[in-house]
Amino acid sequence: MLVFLLVILGLALGLGYHAIATARSHSETVDGALRNYSSMAAWEFSRTARENLDRLLWRAFDDVPRGTRSRELPSPAVIAPQLQHTVRNLRCRCSELRDPLAYFRVNLADGSVVTLPDPIGASRLKPVTDALVSHQRSSGDVRFGVISVPPGDYSESPVLTAYSVVYDRSGTARAIFGFITTVSAYEELFGRWFNERPLLPPAIAGEGTNDSLLFMAVRTHDETPAFESSVAYPTTYVVRDSIGSDYAGLFVEASVRPDVANHLIIGGLPRSRLPLIFALLLLTLGVGAAALYQLRREHQLARLREDFVSGVSHELRTPLAQIRMFAELLDGGRLQSESERVRSMGVINREARRLTHLVENILRFSRSGRMSAGLRIERLDVDKTVREVIEAFGPLAVSQEVSIDARVEDGLTVRADRGAVSQMLLNLLDNAVKYGPRGQTITVNATRKGQQLQISVQDQGPGIPVHERQRIWQPYKRLTHNTKQNVAGTGIGLAVVDELVALHDGKVWVEDAAGGGARFTLELPGAETSVTEAPARPEATA
Protein backbone atom coordinates (compact mmCIF):
# COMPACT_ATOMS: atom_id res chain seq x y z
CA MET A 1 0.00 0.00 0.00
CA LEU A 2 2.86 2.36 0.79
CA VAL A 3 4.38 1.67 -2.63
CA PHE A 4 1.00 2.39 -4.21
CA LEU A 5 0.77 5.72 -2.41
CA LEU A 6 4.28 6.64 -3.53
CA VAL A 7 3.33 5.79 -7.12
CA ILE A 8 0.20 7.95 -6.80
CA LEU A 9 2.28 10.81 -5.39
CA GLY A 10 4.79 10.48 -8.23
CA LEU A 11 1.99 10.46 -10.77
CA ALA A 12 0.44 13.57 -9.21
CA LEU A 13 3.78 15.38 -9.28
CA GLY A 14 4.31 14.31 -12.90
CA LEU A 15 0.89 15.57 -13.90
CA GLY A 16 1.50 18.84 -12.08
CA TYR A 17 4.82 19.33 -13.86
CA HIS A 18 3.22 18.44 -17.20
CA ALA A 19 0.42 20.93 -16.52
CA ILE A 20 2.94 23.71 -15.84
CA ALA A 21 4.96 22.79 -18.95
CA THR A 22 1.81 22.68 -21.07
CA ALA A 23 0.67 26.08 -19.83
CA ARG A 24 4.12 27.53 -20.49
CA SER A 25 4.21 26.03 -24.00
CA HIS A 26 0.70 27.28 -24.70
CA SER A 27 1.65 30.79 -23.57
CA GLU A 28 4.87 30.76 -25.60
CA THR A 29 2.95 29.65 -28.70
CA VAL A 30 0.48 32.51 -28.34
CA ASP A 31 3.17 35.08 -27.54
CA GLY A 32 5.36 33.98 -30.42
CA ALA A 33 2.53 34.02 -32.96
CA LEU A 34 1.18 37.41 -31.89
CA ARG A 35 4.64 38.96 -31.81
CA ASN A 36 5.26 37.64 -35.33
CA TYR A 37 1.99 39.16 -36.56
CA SER A 38 2.78 42.44 -34.80
CA SER A 39 6.19 42.47 -36.47
CA MET A 40 4.61 41.69 -39.84
CA ALA A 41 2.09 44.52 -39.47
CA ALA A 42 4.74 46.99 -38.27
CA TRP A 43 7.02 46.16 -41.22
CA GLU A 44 4.19 46.44 -43.74
CA PHE A 45 2.99 49.79 -42.38
CA SER A 46 6.51 51.24 -42.18
CA ARG A 47 7.07 50.20 -45.82
CA THR A 48 3.76 51.78 -46.87
CA ALA A 49 4.52 54.99 -44.95
CA ARG A 50 8.03 55.21 -46.42
CA GLU A 51 6.79 54.76 -50.00
CA ASN A 52 4.05 57.38 -49.59
CA LEU A 53 6.35 59.85 -47.85
CA ASP A 54 8.92 59.39 -50.66
CA ARG A 55 6.21 60.16 -53.22
CA LEU A 56 4.92 63.17 -51.26
CA LEU A 57 8.36 64.75 -50.82
CA TRP A 58 9.47 64.00 -54.36
CA ARG A 59 6.46 65.91 -55.70
CA ALA A 60 6.71 68.69 -53.10
CA PHE A 61 10.39 69.40 -53.95
CA ASP A 62 10.01 68.79 -57.73
CA ASP A 63 10.68 72.46 -58.66
CA VAL A 64 13.73 72.88 -56.44
CA PRO A 65 16.39 71.34 -58.77
CA ARG A 66 15.22 73.46 -61.72
CA GLY A 67 15.46 76.60 -59.62
CA THR A 68 19.07 75.91 -58.63
CA ARG A 69 20.53 75.66 -62.13
CA SER A 70 21.47 79.33 -62.01
CA ARG A 71 24.40 80.57 -59.99
CA GLU A 72 22.08 82.22 -57.46
CA LEU A 73 20.06 79.95 -55.17
CA PRO A 74 16.29 80.61 -55.30
CA SER A 75 14.17 81.69 -52.36
CA PRO A 76 12.61 79.00 -50.12
CA ALA A 77 9.28 80.22 -51.47
CA VAL A 78 9.83 78.00 -54.48
CA ILE A 79 8.65 75.06 -52.35
CA ALA A 80 5.28 76.50 -51.31
CA PRO A 81 3.23 76.24 -54.53
CA GLN A 82 4.29 72.70 -55.29
CA LEU A 83 3.73 71.55 -51.70
CA GLN A 84 0.21 72.99 -51.64
CA HIS A 85 -0.55 71.48 -55.06
CA THR A 86 0.72 68.07 -53.93
CA VAL A 87 -1.35 68.10 -50.73
CA ARG A 88 -4.43 69.23 -52.66
CA ASN A 89 -4.02 66.31 -55.09
CA LEU A 90 -3.93 63.95 -52.11
CA ARG A 91 -7.44 65.19 -51.23
CA CYS A 92 -6.26 65.77 -47.70
CA ARG A 93 -7.33 68.73 -45.59
CA CYS A 94 -3.92 68.63 -43.83
CA SER A 95 -4.02 72.36 -42.98
CA GLU A 96 -0.82 72.18 -40.94
CA LEU A 97 0.98 70.52 -43.86
CA ARG A 98 -0.34 73.04 -46.43
CA ASP A 99 0.73 75.96 -44.25
CA PRO A 100 3.99 74.93 -42.49
CA LEU A 101 5.55 76.83 -39.60
CA ALA A 102 8.41 77.95 -41.87
CA TYR A 103 10.24 77.35 -45.16
CA PHE A 104 14.03 77.52 -45.19
CA ARG A 105 17.14 77.22 -47.36
CA VAL A 106 20.60 76.38 -46.14
CA ASN A 107 23.59 77.27 -48.35
CA LEU A 108 26.07 74.51 -47.64
CA ALA A 109 28.93 76.51 -49.15
CA ASP A 110 28.83 79.38 -46.68
CA GLY A 111 26.34 78.06 -44.10
CA SER A 112 23.90 80.94 -44.60
CA VAL A 113 20.24 80.36 -43.81
CA VAL A 114 17.22 82.03 -45.38
CA THR A 115 13.79 81.58 -43.81
CA LEU A 116 10.26 82.33 -44.86
CA PRO A 117 8.39 84.03 -43.34
CA ASP A 118 11.20 86.39 -42.41
CA PRO A 119 10.01 87.23 -38.87
CA ILE A 120 10.78 83.71 -37.69
CA GLY A 121 14.47 84.52 -38.11
CA ALA A 122 17.35 82.29 -39.17
CA SER A 123 18.84 82.42 -35.69
CA ARG A 124 15.74 80.87 -34.14
CA LEU A 125 15.91 78.07 -36.69
CA LYS A 126 19.61 77.48 -36.16
CA PRO A 127 19.06 74.32 -33.99
CA VAL A 128 16.91 72.90 -36.79
CA THR A 129 19.30 73.71 -39.62
CA ASP A 130 22.31 72.53 -37.60
CA ALA A 131 20.60 69.21 -36.93
CA LEU A 132 19.71 68.95 -40.61
CA VAL A 133 23.24 69.68 -41.82
CA SER A 134 24.64 67.16 -39.33
CA HIS A 135 22.16 64.56 -40.53
CA GLN A 136 23.02 65.23 -44.19
CA ARG A 137 26.74 64.89 -43.61
CA SER A 138 26.35 61.66 -41.67
CA SER A 139 23.88 60.14 -44.13
CA GLY A 140 25.96 60.69 -47.27
CA ASP A 141 24.15 60.69 -50.63
CA VAL A 142 20.67 61.49 -49.28
CA ARG A 143 18.08 63.18 -51.53
CA PHE A 144 15.15 63.98 -49.25
CA GLY A 145 13.58 62.91 -46.03
CA VAL A 146 12.11 63.93 -42.67
CA ILE A 147 13.79 64.31 -39.29
CA SER A 148 12.28 65.08 -35.87
CA VAL A 149 13.76 68.00 -33.91
CA PRO A 150 13.15 68.86 -30.22
CA PRO A 151 11.15 72.00 -29.35
CA GLY A 152 12.85 75.40 -29.27
CA ASP A 153 12.17 79.10 -29.90
CA TYR A 154 10.45 78.16 -33.15
CA SER A 155 7.90 75.86 -31.46
CA GLU A 156 6.77 74.78 -27.99
CA SER A 157 6.58 71.14 -29.11
CA PRO A 158 8.77 68.85 -31.21
CA VAL A 159 8.68 69.50 -34.95
CA LEU A 160 9.20 67.52 -38.12
CA THR A 161 11.52 68.94 -40.74
CA ALA A 162 11.01 67.80 -44.32
CA TYR A 163 14.05 68.50 -46.52
CA SER A 164 15.55 68.05 -50.00
CA VAL A 165 19.29 68.14 -50.72
CA VAL A 166 20.34 69.76 -54.02
CA TYR A 167 23.57 68.60 -55.70
CA ASP A 168 25.64 70.29 -58.42
CA ARG A 169 26.90 68.58 -61.58
CA SER A 170 29.90 67.18 -59.74
CA GLY A 171 27.69 65.52 -57.16
CA THR A 172 28.58 67.94 -54.36
CA ALA A 173 25.77 68.92 -52.05
CA ARG A 174 25.05 72.58 -52.72
CA ALA A 175 21.99 73.45 -50.60
CA ILE A 176 19.22 72.09 -48.44
CA PHE A 177 15.65 73.23 -48.94
CA GLY A 178 12.87 72.31 -46.57
CA PHE A 179 9.88 73.18 -44.43
CA ILE A 180 9.00 72.74 -40.77
CA THR A 181 5.68 71.44 -39.44
CA THR A 182 4.23 70.28 -36.17
CA VAL A 183 4.43 66.56 -35.45
CA SER A 184 0.65 66.23 -35.93
CA ALA A 185 0.78 67.64 -39.48
CA TYR A 186 1.03 64.15 -41.00
CA GLU A 187 -1.60 62.52 -38.74
CA GLU A 188 -4.39 62.46 -41.35
CA LEU A 189 -2.07 61.00 -44.00
CA PHE A 190 -0.81 58.25 -41.66
CA GLY A 191 -4.43 57.42 -40.77
CA ARG A 192 -5.38 57.12 -44.45
CA TRP A 193 -2.40 54.90 -45.19
CA PHE A 194 -3.26 52.74 -42.15
CA ASN A 195 -6.78 52.07 -43.43
CA GLU A 196 -6.22 51.89 -47.17
CA ARG A 197 -5.15 48.23 -47.31
CA PRO A 198 -4.78 45.21 -44.98
CA LEU A 199 -1.52 45.04 -43.07
CA LEU A 200 -1.93 41.30 -42.41
CA PRO A 201 -2.43 38.70 -45.17
CA PRO A 202 -6.11 37.92 -45.90
CA ALA A 203 -5.48 34.26 -45.10
CA ILE A 204 -4.70 35.36 -41.55
CA ALA A 205 -6.85 38.45 -41.04
CA GLY A 206 -9.89 37.22 -42.98
CA GLU A 207 -12.42 40.04 -43.34
CA GLY A 208 -11.20 41.88 -40.26
CA THR A 209 -10.12 45.49 -40.74
CA ASN A 210 -6.79 46.86 -39.53
CA ASP A 211 -8.59 48.88 -36.86
CA SER A 212 -10.34 45.77 -35.50
CA LEU A 213 -7.14 43.72 -35.29
CA LEU A 214 -4.27 46.12 -34.64
CA PHE A 215 -3.16 49.10 -32.63
CA MET A 216 -0.76 51.21 -34.73
CA ALA A 217 1.19 54.36 -33.88
CA VAL A 218 3.90 56.52 -35.42
CA ARG A 219 6.16 58.23 -32.87
CA THR A 220 9.21 60.43 -32.81
CA HIS A 221 12.41 59.50 -31.01
CA ASP A 222 11.14 61.22 -27.84
CA GLU A 223 7.83 59.24 -27.92
CA THR A 224 5.76 62.15 -29.26
CA PRO A 225 2.88 60.59 -31.21
CA ALA A 226 2.53 61.64 -34.85
CA PHE A 227 -0.35 59.19 -35.31
CA GLU A 228 -2.31 56.66 -33.25
CA SER A 229 -5.07 54.38 -34.55
CA SER A 230 -8.54 55.16 -33.28
CA VAL A 231 -8.99 52.02 -31.12
CA ALA A 232 -6.30 51.43 -28.47
CA TYR A 233 -6.00 47.74 -27.52
CA PRO A 234 -3.83 46.45 -24.66
CA THR A 235 -0.24 46.72 -25.87
CA THR A 236 0.84 43.27 -24.72
CA TYR A 237 2.73 42.29 -27.87
CA VAL A 238 4.41 45.53 -29.03
CA VAL A 239 6.86 45.58 -31.95
CA ARG A 240 8.70 48.63 -33.28
CA ASP A 241 10.07 49.24 -36.75
CA SER A 242 11.89 52.29 -38.12
CA ILE A 243 10.37 54.02 -41.16
CA GLY A 244 13.88 54.35 -42.60
CA SER A 245 17.19 56.16 -42.34
CA ASP A 246 15.84 59.02 -44.47
CA TYR A 247 13.19 59.59 -41.82
CA ALA A 248 15.39 59.79 -38.78
CA GLY A 249 13.65 59.60 -35.43
CA LEU A 250 10.34 58.27 -36.79
CA PHE A 251 9.33 54.72 -36.00
CA VAL A 252 6.20 52.58 -36.21
CA GLU A 253 4.78 50.83 -33.15
CA ALA A 254 2.38 47.90 -33.75
CA SER A 255 0.45 45.61 -31.42
CA VAL A 256 -1.97 42.81 -32.30
CA ARG A 257 -5.22 42.71 -30.35
CA PRO A 258 -4.67 39.88 -27.78
CA ASP A 259 -8.23 38.54 -27.75
CA VAL A 260 -8.23 37.72 -31.48
CA ALA A 261 -5.27 35.34 -31.21
CA ASN A 262 -7.45 32.28 -31.81
CA HIS A 263 -8.77 33.89 -35.01
CA LEU A 264 -5.40 35.02 -36.30
CA ILE A 265 -3.42 31.83 -35.75
CA ILE A 266 -3.99 29.43 -38.61
CA GLY A 267 -5.79 26.37 -37.32
CA GLY A 268 -6.59 28.20 -34.09
CA LEU A 269 -4.71 28.17 -30.84
CA PRO A 270 -3.64 24.77 -29.59
CA ARG A 271 -6.37 23.58 -27.28
CA SER A 272 -5.28 23.87 -23.72
CA ARG A 273 -5.03 20.54 -21.96
CA LEU A 274 -4.97 22.20 -18.56
CA PRO A 275 -8.63 21.31 -17.74
CA LEU A 276 -8.00 17.64 -18.56
CA ILE A 277 -4.72 17.57 -16.68
CA PHE A 278 -6.28 19.39 -13.76
CA ALA A 279 -9.12 16.86 -13.70
CA LEU A 280 -6.64 13.98 -13.84
CA LEU A 281 -4.63 15.60 -11.08
CA LEU A 282 -7.74 15.92 -8.92
CA LEU A 283 -8.65 12.32 -9.71
CA THR A 284 -5.15 11.19 -8.80
CA LEU A 285 -5.21 13.13 -5.56
CA GLY A 286 -8.67 11.72 -4.84
CA VAL A 287 -7.47 8.17 -5.43
CA GLY A 288 -4.44 8.84 -3.26
CA ALA A 289 -6.61 10.30 -0.50
CA ALA A 290 -8.99 7.34 -0.76
CA ALA A 291 -6.08 4.93 -0.61
CA LEU A 292 -4.63 6.75 2.40
CA TYR A 293 -8.04 6.69 4.11
CA GLN A 294 -8.43 3.01 3.30
CA LEU A 295 -4.96 2.29 4.64
CA ARG A 296 -5.78 4.11 7.85
CA ARG A 297 -9.15 2.38 8.06
CA GLU A 298 -7.56 -1.03 7.55
CA HIS A 299 -5.07 -0.25 10.29
CA GLN A 300 -7.90 0.75 12.63
CA LEU A 301 -9.92 -2.36 11.75
CA ALA A 302 -6.88 -4.55 12.27
CA ARG A 303 -6.35 -3.02 15.69
CA LEU A 304 -10.05 -3.39 16.54
CA ARG A 305 -9.95 -7.00 15.38
CA GLU A 306 -6.95 -7.69 17.58
CA ASP A 307 -8.65 -6.04 20.56
CA PHE A 308 -11.88 -7.95 19.88
CA VAL A 309 -10.13 -11.31 19.51
CA SER A 310 -8.12 -10.60 22.65
CA GLY A 311 -11.26 -9.63 24.58
CA VAL A 312 -13.29 -12.61 23.35
CA SER A 313 -10.41 -14.97 24.07
CA HIS A 314 -10.17 -13.68 27.63
CA GLU A 315 -13.94 -13.84 28.08
CA LEU A 316 -14.05 -17.42 26.80
CA ARG A 317 -10.93 -18.66 28.55
CA THR A 318 -12.03 -17.77 32.10
CA PRO A 319 -15.42 -19.59 32.17
CA LEU A 320 -14.06 -22.51 30.16
CA ALA A 321 -11.20 -22.92 32.61
CA GLN A 322 -13.68 -22.92 35.50
CA ILE A 323 -16.00 -25.41 33.78
CA ARG A 324 -13.14 -27.73 32.88
CA MET A 325 -11.57 -27.66 36.33
CA PHE A 326 -14.77 -28.46 38.27
CA ALA A 327 -15.89 -30.97 35.64
CA GLU A 328 -12.58 -32.84 36.05
CA LEU A 329 -12.97 -32.78 39.84
CA LEU A 330 -16.46 -34.25 39.56
CA ASP A 331 -15.41 -36.79 36.95
CA GLY A 332 -12.41 -37.92 39.00
CA GLY A 333 -14.48 -38.34 42.16
CA ARG A 334 -12.15 -36.11 44.10
CA LEU A 335 -14.96 -34.15 45.75
CA GLN A 336 -15.85 -36.03 48.95
CA SER A 337 -18.72 -34.06 50.40
CA GLU A 338 -22.13 -33.34 48.90
CA SER A 339 -21.71 -29.61 49.56
CA GLU A 340 -18.54 -29.54 47.45
CA ARG A 341 -20.29 -31.30 44.59
CA VAL A 342 -23.25 -28.87 44.77
CA ARG A 343 -20.89 -25.91 44.80
CA SER A 344 -19.00 -27.29 41.78
CA MET A 345 -22.25 -27.81 39.84
CA GLY A 346 -23.22 -24.22 40.67
CA VAL A 347 -19.92 -22.89 39.30
CA ILE A 348 -20.30 -24.95 36.14
CA ASN A 349 -23.86 -23.69 35.69
CA ARG A 350 -22.84 -20.06 36.29
CA GLU A 351 -19.92 -20.14 33.86
CA ALA A 352 -22.03 -21.91 31.25
CA ARG A 353 -24.56 -19.09 31.51
CA ARG A 354 -21.76 -16.59 31.07
CA LEU A 355 -20.59 -18.39 27.91
CA THR A 356 -24.14 -18.51 26.60
CA HIS A 357 -24.55 -14.77 27.19
CA LEU A 358 -21.25 -14.04 25.42
CA VAL A 359 -22.12 -16.24 22.41
CA GLU A 360 -25.58 -14.66 22.15
CA ASN A 361 -24.00 -11.21 22.04
CA ILE A 362 -21.54 -12.21 19.32
CA LEU A 363 -24.30 -13.85 17.24
CA ARG A 364 -26.59 -10.86 17.66
CA PHE A 365 -23.84 -8.48 16.62
CA SER A 366 -22.81 -10.57 13.59
CA ARG A 367 -26.43 -10.49 12.38
CA SER A 368 -26.88 -6.76 13.11
CA GLY A 369 -27.72 -5.96 9.49
CA ARG A 370 -30.34 -8.75 9.28
CA MET A 371 -31.86 -8.71 12.80
CA SER A 372 -35.00 -6.81 11.79
CA ALA A 373 -36.25 -9.75 9.71
CA GLY A 374 -35.90 -12.09 12.72
CA LEU A 375 -37.82 -10.00 15.26
CA ARG A 376 -41.04 -11.49 16.62
CA ILE A 377 -43.10 -8.64 18.01
CA GLU A 378 -45.58 -9.74 20.71
CA ARG A 379 -47.24 -8.43 23.83
CA LEU A 380 -44.82 -8.94 26.73
CA ASP A 381 -45.47 -8.89 30.46
CA VAL A 382 -42.69 -6.52 31.53
CA ASP A 383 -42.62 -7.69 35.16
CA LYS A 384 -42.30 -11.34 34.15
CA THR A 385 -39.63 -10.62 31.53
CA VAL A 386 -37.51 -8.52 33.88
CA ARG A 387 -37.64 -11.14 36.64
CA GLU A 388 -36.73 -13.94 34.23
CA VAL A 389 -33.68 -12.00 33.11
CA ILE A 390 -32.64 -11.23 36.69
CA GLU A 391 -33.10 -14.87 37.63
CA ALA A 392 -30.99 -16.01 34.69
CA PHE A 393 -28.35 -13.43 35.53
CA GLY A 394 -28.39 -14.29 39.27
CA PRO A 395 -25.38 -16.66 39.32
CA LEU A 396 -23.19 -14.06 37.63
CA ALA A 397 -24.30 -11.42 40.12
CA VAL A 398 -23.69 -13.70 43.10
CA SER A 399 -20.11 -14.36 41.97
CA GLN A 400 -19.40 -10.63 42.44
CA GLU A 401 -21.51 -10.36 45.62
CA VAL A 402 -23.86 -8.03 43.74
CA SER A 403 -27.52 -7.62 44.69
CA ILE A 404 -30.20 -6.53 42.20
CA ASP A 405 -33.17 -4.45 43.32
CA ALA A 406 -36.03 -4.60 40.75
CA ARG A 407 -38.97 -2.18 40.73
CA VAL A 408 -41.61 -2.79 38.03
CA GLU A 409 -45.06 -1.18 37.74
CA ASP A 410 -47.94 -3.65 38.04
CA GLY A 411 -49.70 -4.73 34.87
CA LEU A 412 -47.12 -3.11 32.58
CA THR A 413 -46.88 -4.59 29.06
CA VAL A 414 -45.07 -3.67 25.85
CA ARG A 415 -45.05 -4.80 22.23
CA ALA A 416 -41.52 -6.06 21.55
CA ASP A 417 -39.39 -9.09 20.76
CA ARG A 418 -38.93 -11.17 23.93
CA GLY A 419 -35.40 -12.33 23.11
CA ALA A 420 -34.27 -8.81 22.13
CA VAL A 421 -35.60 -7.26 25.35
CA SER A 422 -33.95 -10.00 27.42
CA GLN A 423 -30.67 -9.56 25.58
CA MET A 424 -30.68 -5.78 26.08
CA LEU A 425 -31.39 -6.10 29.79
CA LEU A 426 -28.79 -8.85 30.21
CA ASN A 427 -26.16 -6.68 28.49
CA LEU A 428 -26.92 -3.71 30.72
CA LEU A 429 -26.78 -5.88 33.85
CA ASP A 430 -23.51 -7.47 32.68
CA ASN A 431 -22.08 -4.01 32.00
CA ALA A 432 -23.12 -2.82 35.49
CA VAL A 433 -21.56 -5.86 37.22
CA LYS A 434 -18.39 -5.74 35.14
CA TYR A 435 -17.58 -2.06 35.65
CA GLY A 436 -19.11 -1.51 39.09
CA PRO A 437 -17.54 -2.30 42.49
CA ARG A 438 -17.79 -5.68 44.16
CA GLY A 439 -20.72 -5.89 46.56
CA GLN A 440 -22.72 -3.07 44.93
CA THR A 441 -26.49 -2.90 44.55
CA ILE A 442 -27.87 -2.60 41.02
CA THR A 443 -31.31 -1.00 40.72
CA VAL A 444 -33.65 -1.93 37.85
CA ASN A 445 -36.71 0.29 37.30
CA ALA A 446 -39.47 -0.29 34.73
CA THR A 447 -42.11 2.44 34.36
CA ARG A 448 -44.51 3.78 31.78
CA LYS A 449 -44.12 7.31 30.39
CA GLY A 450 -47.14 7.96 28.17
CA GLN A 451 -46.92 5.36 25.40
CA GLN A 452 -43.27 4.61 26.14
CA LEU A 453 -41.76 1.92 28.35
CA GLN A 454 -38.65 3.01 30.23
CA ILE A 455 -36.34 0.41 31.77
CA SER A 456 -33.37 1.81 33.65
CA VAL A 457 -30.36 -0.02 35.10
CA GLN A 458 -28.43 1.94 37.74
CA ASP A 459 -25.05 0.88 39.15
CA GLN A 460 -22.73 2.28 41.79
CA GLY A 461 -19.62 2.41 39.63
CA PRO A 462 -17.46 5.40 38.56
CA GLY A 463 -19.99 6.60 35.97
CA ILE A 464 -19.47 7.57 32.31
CA PRO A 465 -17.63 10.81 31.44
CA VAL A 466 -19.80 13.18 29.42
CA HIS A 467 -17.40 13.31 26.47
CA GLU A 468 -17.54 9.50 26.08
CA ARG A 469 -21.30 8.97 26.36
CA GLN A 470 -21.80 8.87 22.59
CA ARG A 471 -18.69 6.82 21.93
CA ILE A 472 -19.64 3.83 24.12
CA TRP A 473 -22.46 2.79 21.74
CA GLN A 474 -20.01 2.22 18.88
CA PRO A 475 -18.70 -1.32 18.24
CA TYR A 476 -15.41 -2.21 19.92
CA LYS A 477 -15.25 1.16 21.72
CA ARG A 478 -14.45 0.93 25.41
CA LEU A 479 -13.74 3.53 28.05
CA THR A 480 -10.10 4.53 28.34
CA HIS A 481 -9.83 3.92 32.10
CA ASN A 482 -11.38 0.45 31.70
CA THR A 483 -8.80 -0.61 29.13
CA LYS A 484 -6.03 0.70 31.38
CA GLN A 485 -7.42 -1.30 34.34
CA ASN A 486 -7.53 -4.48 32.18
CA VAL A 487 -11.27 -4.97 32.64
CA ALA A 488 -12.24 -7.85 30.35
CA GLY A 489 -14.74 -7.09 27.58
CA THR A 490 -15.44 -7.43 23.88
CA GLY A 491 -16.73 -3.91 23.26
CA ILE A 492 -19.94 -5.12 21.57
CA GLY A 493 -22.41 -5.41 24.44
CA LEU A 494 -23.67 -1.83 24.34
CA ALA A 495 -23.47 -1.78 20.53
CA VAL A 496 -25.92 -4.73 20.49
CA VAL A 497 -28.22 -2.80 22.85
CA ASP A 498 -28.13 0.23 20.55
CA GLU A 499 -28.92 -1.93 17.48
CA LEU A 500 -31.83 -3.72 19.16
CA VAL A 501 -33.33 -0.49 20.49
CA ALA A 502 -33.14 1.08 17.02
CA LEU A 503 -34.94 -1.94 15.51
CA HIS A 504 -37.80 -1.28 17.95
CA ASP A 505 -37.89 2.45 17.02
CA GLY A 506 -36.81 3.24 20.57
CA LYS A 507 -33.81 4.92 22.08
CA VAL A 508 -31.23 4.38 24.79
CA TRP A 509 -29.07 6.82 26.74
CA VAL A 510 -26.83 7.06 29.77
CA GLU A 511 -26.68 9.69 32.50
CA ASP A 512 -25.31 10.21 35.99
CA ALA A 513 -27.23 8.41 38.73
CA ALA A 514 -28.52 10.38 41.71
CA GLY A 515 -26.43 8.45 44.23
CA GLY A 516 -23.35 8.14 42.04
CA GLY A 517 -22.58 5.73 39.23
CA ALA A 518 -24.30 5.49 35.84
CA ARG A 519 -27.94 4.98 34.89
CA PHE A 520 -28.68 3.39 31.49
CA THR A 521 -32.26 3.85 30.26
CA LEU A 522 -34.07 1.93 27.50
CA GLU A 523 -37.18 3.52 25.99
CA LEU A 524 -39.46 1.36 23.84
CA PRO A 525 -42.79 2.33 22.23
CA GLY A 526 -46.06 0.44 22.64
CA ALA A 527 -46.35 0.41 26.45
CA GLU A 528 -49.72 -0.33 28.10
CA THR A 529 -51.05 -0.93 31.61
CA SER A 530 -53.57 -3.76 31.84
CA VAL A 531 -54.70 -3.02 35.39
CA THR A 532 -55.19 0.08 37.55
CA GLU A 533 -51.83 1.68 38.04
CA ALA A 534 -50.37 1.46 41.55
CA PRO A 535 -47.21 2.88 43.02
CA ALA A 536 -44.09 0.92 42.20
CA ARG A 537 -43.17 -1.56 44.91
CA PRO A 538 -39.51 -2.32 45.70
CA GLU A 539 -38.48 -5.91 45.47
CA ALA A 540 -34.93 -7.32 45.54
CA THR A 541 -34.44 -10.56 43.69
CA ALA A 542 -30.75 -11.25 43.91
Secondary structure, 3 states (H helix, E strand, C coil): CHHHHHHHHHHHHHHHHHHHHHHHHHHHHHHHHHHHHHHHHHHHHHHHHHHHHHHHHHHHCCCHHHHCCCCCCCCHHHHHHHHHHHHHHCCCCCHHHHCCCEEEEEECCCCCEEEECHHHCCCCCHHHHHHHHHHHHHHCCCCEEEEEECCECCECCCEEEEEEEEECCCCCEEEEEEEEEEHHHHHHHHHHHHHCCCCCCHHHHCCCCHHHHEEEEEECCCCCEEEECCCCCCCCCEEEEECCCCCCCCEEEEEECHHHHHHHCCCCCCCCCHHHHHHHHHHHHHHHHHHHHHHHHHHHHHHHHHHHHHHHHHHHHHHHHHHHHHHHHHHCCCCCCHHHHHHHHHHHHHHHHHHHHHHHHHHHHHCCCCHHHHCCEEEEEHHHHHHHHHHHHHHHHHHCCCEEEEEECCCEEEEEEHHHHHHHHHHHHHHHHHHCCCCCEEEEEEEEECCEEEEEEECCCCCCCHHHCCHHHCCCCCCHHHHHCCCCCCCCHHHHHHHHHHHCCCEEEEEECCCCCEEEEEEEECEEECCCCCCCCCEECC
